[in-house]
C-alpha cells in the first residue's frame, strides 16, 4: 500500500468504519473519487483486511449517451477487478416532475433507493460513498449560508445510519480532492468526467468553483482542513449532547406510540438549549416527520411554544407540535380536531360506547366493590363515578352545544360550559374533544373528561356506583 492508501486505511480503522466480516457496497459513479474508493478498498483487502467488496452504480439518465457510458465503464472496471457489480437505470426527470422536486433532490432519492436495493440483493450491510474533505467543506459553507447550528457544522459524518436503518460510511473524508486526482494519475487509473459538475447553475457547484477558492485565497492555512477540524469537533459535541438527550428522554417522555410523542412540558422547557433541541429533533424523527425540512425557525417556535400552556405550530409534511396544559405533544395533524361526532347516542352501561375519538366504558358496581376514599380523591380525569340510583333514565352522550350549563362539582353555582372551559384555560384541542353526558331530564352529569357536576355525585349513602371511563380509541 502507498501513503495515500495507508492514510485512508488508518482512518477506516480509527473511525471503526468497516468491521471484520462486513460486506461493503462501494457506490461507484465512474468519477475519480469513486474509482479511487474502489481501488483503496481492494488494496486494503489485498493487505489482509477481512471484509468483502461489491460495486453498485445508478444511471440517472441525465446526460444521454454519457450516462450510459458511465454505466458501461463501471461494469467493465468492476469485472476487471474481479468485483461483483450491479447497476440500476432510473428516470430522474420523470421522478422530479411527478413529485414536484428539483432534479438534484430526485437524483439523490433515487440513488439512495437504488443503492439500498442493490445492497440487499448483494447481501451488503454497508454502503461506502466517495465523499472527501472538500465535499465536507462545501457542505459546511452551504449550511452556513442558509443558517445552521453545531450539528450542521458537523458536515458529512464518517458513518451514518439513516431512518431506513441503512448504514453508510465515507472512507475518503480524510483526504483532499487533489490528493485523489494525484493518486489516480500516479496509478494510471482512468475515470469519467461529469460535465454537469462544472455548471455554475447549481449552488453546490458555485461553492466548489467560486466561493471556496475565494475563501482559500484569503486564508493563511489550509481552509478545507480547518473546516474538517471544526466539523470533527462539532460532531464530538453533537454526540455528547445526543447522549444527554437520550438520558433525559426516559425522564420527560410520558407516552410514545407510532406517530405521537407526549412530553412533560416543564421537564422539556428546563433542559439546556442544546439538549432541548436534540430532544425535539429526536421526537420529530420518531413521529416520522424527518429532519431535512426542519429549520432553526421551527426549533425556536417549539421552544417558545413550550413556555405556554396552550398553542400549536405546524411542521412540514402534515405534522404538528401542540402545547396542552402540562404536556407538549409531537405528532401528525389529527383530523380528530375537526372530527364530526354523531349527534348523540345512548351510553351503553355494562359495555363500550364508541363516540368520535373516544371509547367509553361504563359499569355499575356495588358500593362494597368500590374504594370510596379512592373515589373521593380521584385524580384521573378520564374516569368518573356517579350515584347510579340518582341518575334519571338513560344517559345520553353528545357534543357540546351553545348554551350548555351545569353545576361543576366543587364549584359555586351554575356555570355555562363555555365559561367553565375558559376559566379552566382549556386549549383548542381540549375544547374540540369535550363530550357531554346528560340524563333523560337534560341535566349535564359530566363535561368529559374535564369535570363532573354536582348532580348524581357519589355520597356517603350511595349504594350503587356507576363508573365511566373515557379512552382514546385504540389506546386502551
KASUL-V475692 format. One record per residue. RES is the residue in one small letter. OMEGA is omega in whole degrees, -180 to 180 (* if undefined). Layout:
# KASUL-V475692
res->(RES/RES)
omega->(OMEGA/OMEGA)
This chain:
# KASUL-V475692
res->(x/x/x/x/x/x/x/x/x/x/x/x/x/x/x/x/x/x/x/x/x/x/x/x/x/x/x/x/x/x/x/x/x/x/x/x/x/x/x/x/x/x/x/x/x/x/x/x/x/x/x/x/x/x/x/x/x/x/x/x/x/x/x/x/x/x/x/x/x/x/x/x/x/x/x/x/x/x/x/x/x/x/x/x/x/x/x/x/x/x/x/x/x/x/x/x/x/x/x/x/x/x/x/x/x/x/x/x/x/x/x/x/x/x/x/x/x/x/x/x/x/x/x/x/x/x/x/x/x/x/x/x/x/x/x/x/x/x/x/x/x/x/x/x/x/x/x/x/x/x/x/x/x/x/x/x/x/x/x/x/x/x/x/x/x/x/x/x/x/x/x/x/x/x/x/x/x/x/x/x/x/x/x/x/x/x/x/x/x/x/x/x/x/x/x/x/x/x/x/x/x/x/x/x/x/x/x/x/x/x/x/x/x/x/x/x/x/x/x/x/x/x/x/x/x/x/x/x/x/x/x/x/x/x/x/x/x/x/x/x/x/x/x/x/x/x/x/x/x/x/x/x/x/x/x/x/x/x/x/x/x/x/x/x/x/x/x/x/x/x/x/x/x/x/x/x/x/x/x/x/x/x/x/x/x/x/x/x/x/x/x/x/x/x/x/x/x/x/x/x/x/x/x/x/x/x/x/x/x/x/x/x/x/x/x/x/x/x/x/x/x/x/x/x/x/x/x/x/x/x/x/x/x/x/x/x/x/x/x/x/x/x/x/x/x/x/x/x/x/x/x/x/x/x/x/x/x/x/x/x/x/x/x/x/x/x/x/x/x/x/x/x/x/x/x/x/x/x/x/x/x/x/x/x/x/x/x/x/x/x/x/x/x/x/x/x/x/x/x/x/x/x/x/x/x/x/x/x/x/x/x/x/x/x/x/x/x/x/x/x/x/x/x/x/x/x/x/x/x/x/x/x/x/x/x/x/x/x/x/x/x/x/x/x/x/x/x/x/x/x/x/x/x/x/x/x/x/x/x/x/x/x/x/x/x/x/x/x/x/x/x/x/x/x/x/x)
omega->(177/-175/-180/-179/-179/178/-179/179/178/179/179/-180/-176/180/-179/-174/-176/-179/177/179/179/171/-171/172/177/178/-174/179/-175/178/-177/-176/-175/176/177/178/-179/-180/-178/178/178/178/178/178/179/180/174/178/-173/172/180/-177/171/-177/174/-180/176/177/-177/178/180/-176/176/-177/-180/178/178/178/177/-178/180/180/-178/180/180/179/-178/-179/179/-179/179/-178/178/-175/173/176/176/176/-175/179/-176/-179/179/179/-180/180/-177/-175/177/177/179/177/179/-180/179/-179/-180/-180/-176/178/-179/179/-179/179/178/179/-180/178/178/-178/-176/179/-179/179/-180/171/-180/177/-171/177/-177/-173/178/176/179/180/179/-180/-179/180/179/-180/177/180/-179/-174/-177/178/-176/-179/178/178/177/176/-180/-178/178/176/-178/175/180/-176/180/-176/-179/-178/178/174/-178/-175/-175/-177/-177/-177/178/178/-178/176/179/-180/178/179/-179/-180/-180/-179/-177/-177/176/174/-180/178/178/-175/179/177/-180/-175/-175/178/-179/-179/-178/-180/178/176/-177/-171/-176/-174/-177/177/178/178/179/-180/-179/-176/-180/-179/178/-175/-177/178/177/178/177/176/176/-180/179/178/-180/178/177/178/179/-179/179/180/179/177/179/179/178/179/-179/-174/-177/-178/-173/180/-179/-178/178/180/176/-175/-176/175/-179/-179/170/-173/-179/179/179/-175/-175/178/174/-170/-178/-180/179/179/179/178/179/179/179/179/-179/178/-178/-177/176/-178/-175/-173/-174/-176/179/-177/177/180/178/-179/178/180/178/180/179/179/-177/178/-179/-178/177/180/-176/171/179/174/179/173/178/178/-177/169/-175/173/-177/179/-179/-178/167/-174/174/179/175/174/-173/-180/-179/-178/178/-175/177/179/170/-176/178/175/-177/177/178/177/-173/179/-179/176/177/-179/-177/-179/-172/165/-174/-180/-179/177/178/-178/173/-179/-179/178/-174/174/-175/178/179/178/-178/-178/-177/180/-180/-176/-177/-178/177/-178/-180/172/-174/-177/178/176/-178/176/-179/175/179/176/-178/175/176/180/177/177/178/177/174/-180/-176/175/-176/-179/180/176/-177/-179/173/-179/179/179/178/-180/178/179/-180/-175/178/-180/-175/-178/-179/179/-178/-176/180/175/180/176/180/-180/-175/177/179/178/-180/179/-174/167/-171/-1/-172/-175/175/177/178/-176/176/177/-179/-179/-179/-177/179/-179/178/-177/174/179/-180/-179/179/176/175/-177/177/-178/179/*)
